[in-house]
């Protein structure tokens, strides 16, 4: 039996730099989780990742850009998405039997999904809970879902930290670290 991990994230230094440049960590506490040893693992798309896969018996990883992805960067994120997709496509080309990938999409990017699936051989895409201040059922995001349906590829819906008002109402009052855990991967 082949073991396939479907929520296997990566991060490019360029994306992390852009998050820092816009101060995204103040709006999304999950950004703080991407430092130190975890950042080293996220940015590795080669031998160390393959070694860990072998140690754990994982045959294939389906790679996706870690949350919050590019969902707060607006229309200027199109070029960044292309560069991130091209970079991960190179890793897949080097290890096609070990890696598959879900497209990183900028806001409202049905065309990038089509390019990734048709040209780069990606298997679908991942969206994170909300895009900016819009939930995934917002009409602006419909073209992404229509494109995925036309291409017959999945959209992995990944959790994301709720907006600050929701975090304050439901996930606060402990310590900053515990609040962040509850609002992100713990419950949020």
Helices and strands as residue ranges (DSSP letters): E 4-10, H 13-21, G 24-26, G 29-34, H 36-43, H 47-56, E 60-65, G 74-77, H 78-94, E 99-103, H 110-118, E 124-128, E 130-131, E 134-135, G 139-141, H 142-151, E 154-158, H 164-170, H 176-181, I 182-186
